[in-house]
Amino acid sequence: MPPRSLEVGPAGIRAARTIGILRTERGLSQRQLAGRVTVTALGHPMANTMLSRIERAQRRCDADDLVVIAEALLVSPLVLLQRTTAT
């Protein structure tokens, strides 16, 4: 069986864009949002470089990442997966 692709798919790309849009709308830097994720989600540290790679769709955003980022942005995880109007 061939190894599974680690390429970011369409839902991951939408989530990446939405995370960046919401972060910017809230006036947060990547460092500030990563700090919120680390503080909000006990046991889920996130460096700003990790968040940067997620936003640029260079790193897959797993379910745990998605949930804690959504919590730090004060939105439902579903919001991050929905199509954005500003693309």
Summary of the structure (lengths in Angstrom):
residues: 87
radius of gyration: 12.6
end to end distance: 36.5
largest distance: 45.5
contacts: 216
relative contact order: 0.22
helix: 59%
strand: 0%
